[in-house]
Amino acid sequence: MELLGVIGNPISHSLSPVMHNSAFQAIKKTAVYVPMLVQEDNLSQAIQGAKALGFTGINVTVPFKEKVIPFLTQMTDDARIVGSVNTILFQGQEIIGHTTDGAGFQQAMEMEVGINPVGKSFLVLGAGGAARAIAHQLSKHDCQVYLTNRTLDRAQRLASDLEATAIKKPIVIANQQQELAKAVQECQVIINTTSVGMEATKDQSPFPLDLLTQEHQVIDIIYNPAETLLLKTARELGCTVQNGVGMLVWQAVKAWEFWWGITPPVDVMYQALKNSLASQE
Ligand code: NAP
């Protein structure tokens, strides 16, 4: 029996176990995926413990995506550039960190709403962990990324971290109506990576909604609620919209590719996730 799991704190809300275990069952893979609550002081022991117990790999979630880095022996280029790890592979004595958030985001965007990044302009709202992964992924392509964030120097830091690898240097936009209005006119795709719109802020938008036009394609990576105020407004205006379910599924798919080089049954993962989210409503 192969062992996998996810470390985080809190962890009981994580939807990863149901997604992965449903996929294992569907293809009769003898593996189990468990949620593991870890205290920050025990992070090193938790990773060494998983290695000693023969885990194939683990996922890493909030608040440890950056904090695990000192305990790894190798990192992929994506993880190093983004500065975040959501997937670990144990291989012999090596503990290899990778991030699948950016690739998962792009694959979901292509599969669900047919957006190929090449030649497009994107406005990314936010500069936290998810924004870093998404902006890095997009900037591997010949497209223009605009960044804005409540704390502007975080967006500036992200832009400068991507400068060496980006095909086109990301442009930072002040979080003010006039600046945003100009950027929004330039962009076809608007991506919310901030936490604004989740339960505690469900009546708020991360962005002045009157700037939207029906030509925009709007992606909100929040998956609970399934439709944030931003997405609802965009949908009613006639925009193409996408929520965060696809990113969550495809980052898990990319983790299978990293652990085993195989693609899981994606439809099974989508269904398991949708059932779980529906039961929480
Ligand atoms: P994070 O690193 O903590 O970043 C949070 C971001 O939200 C920052 O840019 C922060 O701005 C901004 N923000 C928070 N409260 C705000 C407010 N009241 N007004 C304006 N901006 C605010 O978090 P993260 O890991 O990037 O996650 C962000 C969101 O993405 C969460 O909702 C998470 O659930 C979602 N997510 C989804 C997936 C998926 O697979 N669908 C994966 C990862 C994350 P400051 O820099 O100014 O604080």
Residues whose N, C-alpha, C, O or C-beta is under 5 A from the ligand:
A	BS01	NAP	G126 A127 G128 G129 A130 A131 N149 R150 T151 R154 T193 T194 S195 V196 I221 I222 G244 V245 M247 L248
